[in-house]
Amino acid sequence: MWEKYKCKDFSKTGNVTLPNQWRKQFGLVPGRQAEICYDEEAIVIKKPEQNSTNNKRYISEKGAIHIPKEIRDISGIQPHQEFCLFVDEQDKCFILKVV
């Protein structure tokens, strides 16, 4: 079950800040990589699986992650377009979905 965290406009740079309380719980701490993929009309951000070939990006000191251009293009998300960030505690991931 997804829990809506926040809705806001997507940045020009493609960075999204992940909420601290769940970042730690999901093992997505600064300096570590996160896996980013597009699945069922949403961008999924989670701890990388061992042999995954999905995109991976490092989490910044402030808890932000850069969504790769190819994922942004596939999802159709544009700068200043509204999106909502959801939290999936069961699967330990974040879901970014265009509104």
TINUKE-14047 format. One record per atom (N, C-alpha, C): residue number from 1; y negated, x negated, z. Coordinates in nm, 4 decimals. Example, Ala and Ser with C-alpha at 12.3 -4.5 7.8 and 13.67 -1.06 7.14 Angstrom:
(lumti 1; (0.5690; -1.3190; 0.7800)),
(lumti 1; (0.4500; -1.2300; 0.7800)),
(lumti 1; (0.3300; -1.3200; 0.7800)),
(lumti 2; (0.2250; -1.2850; 0.7080)),
(lumti 2; (0.1060; -1.3670; 0.7140)),
(lumti 2; (-0.0030; -1.2900; 0.7870)),
***
This chain:
(lumti 1; (0.1188; -0.0845; 0.0000)),
(lumti 1; (0.0000; 0.0000; 0.0000)),
(lumti 1; (-0.1246; -0.0886; 0.0000)),
(lumti 2; (-0.2142; -0.0597; -0.0903)),
(lumti 2; (-0.3382; -0.1360; -0.1010)),
(lumti 2; (-0.4437; -0.0769; -0.0081)),
(lumti 3; (-0.5208; -0.1647; 0.0528)),
(lumti 3; (-0.6346; -0.1242; 0.1344)),
(lumti 3; (-0.7607; -0.1763; 0.0670)),
(lumti 4; (-0.8545; -0.0860; 0.0393)),
(lumti 4; (-0.9787; -0.1291; -0.0255)),
(lumti 4; (-1.0621; -0.2079; 0.0746)),
(lumti 5; (-1.1039; -0.3274; 0.0331)),
(lumti 5; (-1.1877; -0.4110; 0.1192)),
(lumti 5; (-1.3350; -0.3911; 0.0862)),
(lumti 6; (-1.3704; -0.4132; -0.0408)),
(lumti 6; (-1.5117; -0.4062; -0.0790)),
(lumti 6; (-1.5239; -0.3925; -0.2304)),
(lumti 7; (-1.6301; -0.3253; -0.2742)),
(lumti 7; (-1.6635; -0.3176; -0.4163)),
(lumti 7; (-1.7991; -0.3854; -0.4362)),
(lumti 8; (-1.8101; -0.4609; -0.5442)),
(lumti 8; (-1.9364; -0.5287; -0.5748)),
(lumti 8; (-1.9372; -0.5692; -0.7211)),
(lumti 9; (-2.0478; -0.6278; -0.7657)),
(lumti 9; (-2.0590; -0.6728; -0.9042)),
(lumti 9; (-1.9929; -0.8089; -0.9208)),
(lumti 10; (-1.9266; -0.8282; -1.0346)),
(lumti 10; (-1.8602; -0.9546; -1.0650)),
(lumti 10; (-1.9663; -1.0593; -1.0990)),
(lumti 11; (-1.9492; -1.1805; -1.0481)),
(lumti 11; (-2.0494; -1.2857; -1.0681)),
(lumti 11; (-2.0430; -1.3452; -1.2088)),
(lumti 12; (-2.1529; -1.4062; -1.2515)),
(lumti 12; (-2.1562; -1.4747; -1.3817)),
(lumti 12; (-2.0615; -1.5935; -1.3836)),
(lumti 13; (-2.0435; -1.6585; -1.2698)),
(lumti 13; (-1.9605; -1.7794; -1.2634)),
(lumti 13; (-1.8113; -1.7490; -1.2592)),
(lumti 14; (-1.7749; -1.6269; -1.2252)),
(lumti 14; (-1.6331; -1.5916; -1.2171)),
(lumti 14; (-1.5710; -1.6210; -1.0819)),
(lumti 15; (-1.6543; -1.6479; -0.9812)),
(lumti 15; (-1.6029; -1.6755; -0.8468)),
(lumti 15; (-1.5930; -1.5474; -0.7646)),
(lumti 16; (-1.4870; -1.5398; -0.6849)),
(lumti 16; (-1.4660; -1.4274; -0.5943)),
(lumti 16; (-1.4350; -1.4856; -0.4569)),
(lumti 17; (-1.5038; -1.4367; -0.3541)),
(lumti 17; (-1.4769; -1.4826; -0.2177)),
(lumti 17; (-1.3726; -1.3913; -0.1546)),
(lumti 18; (-1.2674; -1.4537; -0.1029)),
(lumti 18; (-1.1581; -1.3796; -0.0404)),
(lumti 18; (-1.1861; -1.3652; 0.1095)),
(lumti 19; (-1.1609; -1.2466; 0.1666)),
(lumti 19; (-1.1890; -1.2242; 0.3084)),
(lumti 19; (-1.1074; -1.3175; 0.3985)),
(lumti 20; (-1.1763; -1.3805; 0.4921)),
(lumti 20; (-1.1172; -1.4818; 0.5788)),
(lumti 20; (-0.9969; -1.4312; 0.6582)),
(lumti 21; (-1.0069; -1.3125; 0.7162)),
(lumti 21; (-0.9005; -1.2642; 0.8037)),
(lumti 21; (-0.7661; -1.2538; 0.7314)),
(lumti 22; (-0.7663; -1.2194; 0.6038)),
(lumti 22; (-0.6408; -1.2088; 0.5294)),
(lumti 22; (-0.6048; -1.3397; 0.4611)),
(lumti 23; (-0.7044; -1.4181; 0.4249)),
(lumti 23; (-0.6771; -1.5485; 0.3626)),
(lumti 23; (-0.5810; -1.6286; 0.4483)),
(lumti 24; (-0.6130; -1.6414; 0.5745)),
(lumti 24; (-0.5285; -1.7188; 0.6662)),
(lumti 24; (-0.3896; -1.6571; 0.6774)),
(lumti 25; (-0.3847; -1.5269; 0.6909)),
(lumti 25; (-0.2577; -1.4546; 0.7046)),
(lumti 25; (-0.1691; -1.4739; 0.5815)),
(lumti 26; (-0.2304; -1.4833; 0.4633)),
(lumti 26; (-0.1551; -1.4968; 0.3387)),
(lumti 26; (-0.1298; -1.6426; 0.3009)),
(lumti 27; (-0.1786; -1.7367; 0.3812)),
(lumti 27; (-0.1589; -1.8787; 0.3524)),
(lumti 27; (-0.2503; -1.9324; 0.2437)),
(lumti 28; (-0.3630; -1.8656; 0.2228)),
(lumti 28; (-0.4583; -1.9059; 0.1189)),
(lumti 28; (-0.5797; -1.9712; 0.1851)),
(lumti 29; (-0.5621; -2.0927; 0.2291)),
(lumti 29; (-0.6672; -2.1631; 0.3027)),
(lumti 29; (-0.7396; -2.2615; 0.2109)),
(lumti 30; (-0.8645; -2.2971; 0.2456)),
(lumti 30; (-0.9402; -2.3922; 0.1634)),
(lumti 30; (-0.8625; -2.5208; 0.1369)),
(lumti 31; (-0.8723; -2.5661; 0.0119)),
(lumti 31; (-0.8032; -2.6883; -0.0291)),
(lumti 31; (-0.6644; -2.6639; -0.0844)),
(lumti 32; (-0.6118; -2.5445; -0.0663)),
(lumti 32; (-0.4799; -2.5097; -0.1199)),
(lumti 32; (-0.4975; -2.4286; -0.2477)),
(lumti 33; (-0.3927; -2.4257; -0.3260)),
(lumti 33; (-0.3981; -2.3495; -0.4503)),
(lumti 33; (-0.3560; -2.2047; -0.4283)),
(lumti 34; (-0.4081; -2.1194; -0.5148)),
(lumti 34; (-0.3679; -1.9795; -0.5205)),
(lumti 34; (-0.3262; -1.9503; -0.6638)),
(lumti 35; (-0.2327; -1.8597; -0.6782)),
(lumti 35; (-0.1849; -1.8183; -0.8104)),
(lumti 35; (-0.2659; -1.6965; -0.8533)),
(lumti 36; (-0.3076; -1.6961; -0.9789)),
(lumti 36; (-0.3880; -1.5861; -1.0323)),
(lumti 36; (-0.3196; -1.5346; -1.1583)),
(lumti 37; (-0.2912; -1.4045; -1.1613)),
(lumti 37; (-0.2290; -1.3478; -1.2812)),
(lumti 37; (-0.2838; -1.2070; -1.3048)),
(lumti 38; (-0.2636; -1.1585; -1.4249)),
(lumti 38; (-0.3062; -1.0239; -1.4623)),
(lumti 38; (-0.1816; -0.9374; -1.4693)),
(lumti 39; (-0.1826; -0.8266; -1.3949)),
(lumti 39; (-0.0648; -0.7409; -1.3879)),
(lumti 39; (-0.1076; -0.5953; -1.3724)),
(lumti 40; (-0.0658; -0.5123; -1.4647)),
(lumti 40; (-0.0907; -0.3680; -1.4576)),
(lumti 40; (-0.2377; -0.3331; -1.4341)),
(lumti 41; (-0.3238; -0.3855; -1.5194)),
(lumti 41; (-0.4669; -0.3554; -1.5178)),
(lumti 41; (-0.5388; -0.4057; -1.3929)),
(lumti 42; (-0.4853; -0.5108; -1.3311)),
(lumti 42; (-0.5492; -0.5695; -1.2133)),
(lumti 42; (-0.5226; -0.7196; -1.2104)),
(lumti 43; (-0.6130; -0.7927; -1.1464)),
(lumti 43; (-0.5953; -0.9363; -1.1267)),
(lumti 43; (-0.5361; -0.9549; -0.9875)),
(lumti 44; (-0.4241; -1.0260; -0.9807)),
(lumti 44; (-0.3541; -1.0478; -0.8543)),
(lumti 44; (-0.3740; -1.1930; -0.8111)),
(lumti 45; (-0.4119; -1.2128; -0.6856)),
(lumti 45; (-0.4341; -1.3462; -0.6287)),
(lumti 45; (-0.3404; -1.3601; -0.5095)),
(lumti 46; (-0.2536; -1.4617; -0.5146)),
(lumti 46; (-0.1554; -1.4780; -0.4072)),
(lumti 46; (-0.1158; -1.6243; -0.3918)),
(lumti 47; (-0.0386; -1.6515; -0.2893)),
(lumti 47; (0.0137; -1.7854; -0.2666)),
(lumti 47; (0.1095; -1.8172; -0.3817)),
(lumti 48; (0.0999; -1.9366; -0.4404)),
(lumti 48; (0.1832; -1.9667; -0.5572)),
(lumti 48; (0.3317; -1.9749; -0.5244)),
(lumti 49; (0.4109; -1.9257; -0.6184)),
(lumti 49; (0.5558; -1.9393; -0.6073)),
(lumti 49; (0.5932; -2.0768; -0.6606)),
(lumti 50; (0.7047; -2.1292; -0.6153)),
(lumti 50; (0.7425; -2.2677; -0.6420)),
(lumti 50; (0.7411; -2.3063; -0.7900)),
(lumti 51; (0.8086; -2.2339; -0.8752)),
(lumti 51; (0.8203; -2.2724; -1.0164)),
(lumti 51; (0.7367; -2.1843; -1.1089)),
(lumti 52; (0.6320; -2.1245; -1.0565)),
(lumti 52; (0.5483; -2.0342; -1.1346)),
(lumti 52; (0.4687; -2.1100; -1.2413)),
(lumti 53; (0.4545; -2.0457; -1.3561)),
(lumti 53; (0.3724; -2.1021; -1.4637)),
(lumti 53; (0.2393; -2.0274; -1.4765)),
(lumti 54; (0.2113; -1.9373; -1.3825)),
(lumti 54; (0.0843; -1.8649; -1.3836)),
(lumti 54; (-0.0307; -1.9594; -1.3517)),
(lumti 55; (-0.1521; -1.9157; -1.3836)),
(lumti 55; (-0.2726; -1.9931; -1.3522)),
(lumti 55; (-0.2815; -2.0182; -1.2026)),
(lumti 56; (-0.3293; -2.1360; -1.1681)),
(lumti 56; (-0.3521; -2.1701; -1.0276)),
(lumti 56; (-0.4912; -2.2310; -1.0150)),
(lumti 57; (-0.5581; -2.1995; -0.9056)),
(lumti 57; (-0.6897; -2.2542; -0.8771)),
(lumti 57; (-0.6975; -2.2868; -0.7283)),
(lumti 58; (-0.7800; -2.3872; -0.6965)),
(lumti 58; (-0.7996; -2.4247; -0.5565)),
(lumti 58; (-0.8982; -2.3301; -0.4896)),
(lumti 59; (-0.8765; -2.3065; -0.3622)),
(lumti 59; (-0.9662; -2.2243; -0.2821)),
(lumti 59; (-1.0732; -2.3153; -0.2229)),
(lumti 60; (-1.1991; -2.2766; -0.2379)),
(lumti 60; (-1.3113; -2.3591; -0.1909)),
(lumti 60; (-1.3235; -2.3548; -0.0386)),
(lumti 61; (-1.4105; -2.4398; 0.0138)),
(lumti 61; (-1.4358; -2.4444; 0.1587)),
(lumti 61; (-1.4856; -2.3102; 0.2123)),
(lumti 62; (-1.5561; -2.2353; 0.1275)),
(lumti 62; (-1.6099; -2.1056; 0.1698)),
(lumti 62; (-1.5142; -1.9907; 0.1405)),
(lumti 63; (-1.3949; -2.0235; 0.0913)),
(lumti 63; (-1.2953; -1.9203; 0.0658)),
(lumti 63; (-1.3086; -1.8525; -0.0690)),
(lumti 64; (-1.3807; -1.9150; -0.1605)),
(lumti 64; (-1.3983; -1.8576; -0.2941)),
(lumti 64; (-1.2942; -1.9153; -0.3895)),
(lumti 65; (-1.2632; -1.8383; -0.4899)),
(lumti 65; (-1.1703; -1.8830; -0.5936)),
(lumti 65; (-1.2291; -1.8465; -0.7294)),
(lumti 66; (-1.2096; -1.9339; -0.8257)),
(lumti 66; (-1.2615; -1.9128; -0.9610)),
(lumti 66; (-1.1558; -1.8404; -1.0441)),
(lumti 67; (-1.1930; -1.7268; -1.1009)),
(lumti 67; (-1.1024; -1.6527; -1.1891)),
(lumti 67; (-1.1138; -1.7154; -1.3278)),
(lumti 68; (-1.0038; -1.7695; -1.3812)),
(lumti 68; (-1.0088; -1.8376; -1.5113)),
(lumti 68; (-1.0571; -1.7457; -1.6238)),
(lumti 69; (-1.1256; -1.8046; -1.7202)),
(lumti 69; (-1.1818; -1.7290; -1.8330)),
(lumti 69; (-1.0752; -1.6485; -1.9060)),
(lumti 70; (-0.9578; -1.7072; -1.9276)),
(lumti 70; (-0.8538; -1.6339; -2.0011)),
(lumti 70; (-0.8091; -1.5089; -1.9251)),
(lumti 71; (-0.8062; -1.5139; -1.7937)),
(lumti 71; (-0.7710; -1.3957; -1.7135)),
(lumti 71; (-0.8844; -1.2933; -1.7201)),
(lumti 72; (-1.0081; -1.3407; -1.7145)),
(lumti 72; (-1.1230; -1.2494; -1.7261)),
(lumti 72; (-1.1220; -1.1802; -1.8623)),
(lumti 73; (-1.0911; -1.2556; -1.9680)),
(lumti 73; (-1.0875; -1.1976; -2.1027)),
(lumti 73; (-0.9774; -1.0923; -2.1151)),
(lumti 74; (-0.8584; -1.1231; -2.0647)),
(lumti 74; (-0.7458; -1.0289; -2.0723)),
(lumti 74; (-0.7773; -0.9009; -1.9949)),
(lumti 75; (-0.8390; -0.9164; -1.8783)),
(lumti 75; (-0.8678; -0.8001; -1.7933)),
(lumti 75; (-0.9893; -0.7211; -1.8417)),
(lumti 76; (-1.0729; -0.7856; -1.9241)),
(lumti 76; (-1.1919; -0.7191; -1.9754)),
(lumti 76; (-1.3088; -0.7182; -1.8783)),
(lumti 77; (-1.2976; -0.7907; -1.7691)),
(lumti 77; (-1.4066; -0.7932; -1.6710)),
(lumti 77; (-1.5217; -0.8791; -1.7226)),
(lumti 78; (-1.6427; -0.8286; -1.7053)),
(lumti 78; (-1.7640; -0.8940; -1.7531)),
(lumti 78; (-1.8567; -0.9229; -1.6355)),
(lumti 79; (-1.9465; -1.0220; -1.6517)),
(lumti 79; (-2.0451; -1.0469; -1.5458)),
(lumti 79; (-2.1245; -0.9200; -1.5148)),
(lumti 80; (-2.1501; -0.8973; -1.3890)),
(lumti 80; (-2.2277; -0.7845; -1.3368)),
(lumti 80; (-2.1546; -0.6510; -1.3474)),
(lumti 81; (-2.0274; -0.6523; -1.3863)),
(lumti 81; (-1.9478; -0.5304; -1.3897)),
(lumti 81; (-1.8904; -0.5066; -1.2497)),
(lumti 82; (-1.8862; -0.3815; -1.2073)),
(lumti 82; (-1.8376; -0.3529; -1.0725)),
(lumti 82; (-1.6853; -0.3635; -1.0653)),
(lumti 83; (-1.6393; -0.4257; -0.9575)),
(lumti 83; (-1.4961; -0.4345; -0.9298)),
(lumti 83; (-1.4746; -0.4069; -0.7819)),
(lumti 84; (-1.3510; -0.3737; -0.7468)),
(lumti 84; (-1.3148; -0.3567; -0.6064)),
(lumti 84; (-1.2073; -0.4577; -0.5717)),
(lumti 85; (-1.2170; -0.5114; -0.4519)),
(lumti 85; (-1.1178; -0.6048; -0.4011)),
(lumti 85; (-1.0300; -0.5289; -0.3026)),
(lumti 86; (-0.9000; -0.5301; -0.3285)),
(lumti 86; (-0.8030; -0.4635; -0.2427)),
(lumti 86; (-0.7173; -0.5680; -0.1731)),
(lumti 87; (-0.6620; -0.5303; -0.0595)),
(lumti 87; (-0.5736; -0.6174; 0.0168)),
(lumti 87; (-0.4369; -0.5502; 0.0232)),
(lumti 88; (-0.3326; -0.6264; -0.0093)),
(lumti 88; (-0.1953; -0.5774; -0.0001)),
(lumti 88; (-0.1241; -0.6611; 0.1062)),
(lumti 89; (-0.1215; -0.6103; 0.2295)),
(lumti 89; (-0.0624; -0.6864; 0.3398)),
(lumti 89; (0.0891; -0.6992; 0.3262)),
(lumti 90; (0.1522; -0.6021; 0.2638)),
(lumti 90; (0.2977; -0.6065; 0.2472)),
(lumti 90; (0.3388; -0.7211; 0.1550)),
(lumti 91; (0.2716; -0.7340; 0.0401)),
(lumti 91; (0.3042; -0.8395; -0.0564)),
(lumti 91; (0.2196; -0.9652; -0.0365)),
(lumti 92; (0.1314; -0.9635; 0.0638)),
(lumti 92; (0.0454; -1.0773; 0.0978)),
(lumti 92; (-0.0334; -1.1286; -0.0225)),
(lumti 93; (-0.1139; -1.0367; -0.0792)),
(lumti 93; (-0.1955; -1.0739; -0.1948)),
(lumti 93; (-0.3242; -0.9922; -0.1973)),
(lumti 94; (-0.4163; -1.0385; -0.2815)),
(lumti 94; (-0.5414; -0.9680; -0.3076)),
(lumti 94; (-0.5334; -0.9122; -0.4486)),
(lumti 95; (-0.5911; -0.7952; -0.4691)),
(lumti 95; (-0.5933; -0.7321; -0.6008)),
(lumti 95; (-0.7385; -0.7041; -0.6363)),
(lumti 96; (-0.7778; -0.7494; -0.7537)),
(lumti 96; (-0.9131; -0.7302; -0.8033)),
(lumti 96; (-0.9028; -0.6322; -0.9198)),
(lumti 97; (-0.9700; -0.5190; -0.9078)),
(lumti 97; (-0.9577; -0.4148; -1.0093)),
(lumti 97; (-1.0956; -0.3651; -1.0503)),
(lumti 98; (-1.1173; -0.3544; -1.1812)),
(lumti 98; (-1.2435; -0.3029; -1.2346)),
(lumti 98; (-1.2514; -0.1538; -1.2048)),
(lumti 99; (-1.3707; -0.1103; -1.1633)),
(lumti 99; (-1.3909; 0.0313; -1.1292)),
(lumti 99; (-1.4233; 0.1094; -1.2546)),
***
